[in-house]
Amino acid sequence: MIAEEMIGLIGNFGFPVVVSIYLLVRLEGKLETLTESIHSLSEVLLRR
């Protein structure tokens, strides 16, 4: 009975966890690029 419940929990929550981790990893790279772009923009604006 406990094994069946564990398999059910993994089936129900395992997929959303994997998708969430995947999206967070992809989003992290884009956030780093955005941060660098904002930093570069602020440097350009300070030069003027």
Stockholm file with secondary structure:
# STOCKHOLM 1.0

chainA/1-48         MIAEEMIGLIGNFGFPVVVSIYLLVRLEGKLETLTESIHSLSEVLLRR
#=GR chainA/1-48 SS CHHHHHHHHHHHHHHHHHHHHHHHHHHHHHHHHHHHHHHHHHHHHHHC
#=GC SS_cons        CHHHHHHHHHHHHHHHHHHHHHHHHHHHHHHHHHHHHHHHHHHHHHHC
//
